[in-house]
């Protein structure tokens, strides 16, 4: 199945389950696995996006990380499919982009080598860690030059195996699944 159809199907499915109780149970299961992992334990600095309403919620990760003294960085998208992460804290202000994504108003840049862990968003995943995002290629470009650990927090409904991986696709190292 082509990526654009999978994207649309995944967005529709995620929007449908966004408010049901089963989703909340899956979130708790995934977060419990993640927070008990060595990946979480050893990461002192984490890069992740501010999730939209239907994506896996990242605010519990941000809150727990900041409470534990871990550093958090959130990306801003730039022209030509580039993105740069910026350090945030409890006081950080955000603005909403034309794509509906919250980005930090700060200019405190986090270099890729300063991020121990990158939590990578996506719409569709396979068991090998390959993902389909929103189609801008931002994360694939970033991951191509990133050497830290990577993972994704994934609902069971997002796992789909039958799609074609392309040369530029960058897998994540670990999936935390419900």
Secondary structure, DSSP 8 states (H G I E B T S, - for coil): --HHHHHHHHHHHHHHHTTSHHHHHHHHHHHHHHHTSHHHHH-SEEE-----TTS---HHHHHHHHHTT-EEEEEEEEGGGEEEEEEE-TT--EEE-TTS-EEES---EE-GGG-SEEE---SEE-TTS-EE-SSS-HHHHHHHT--SEEEEEE-GGGB---S---TT----SEEEE-
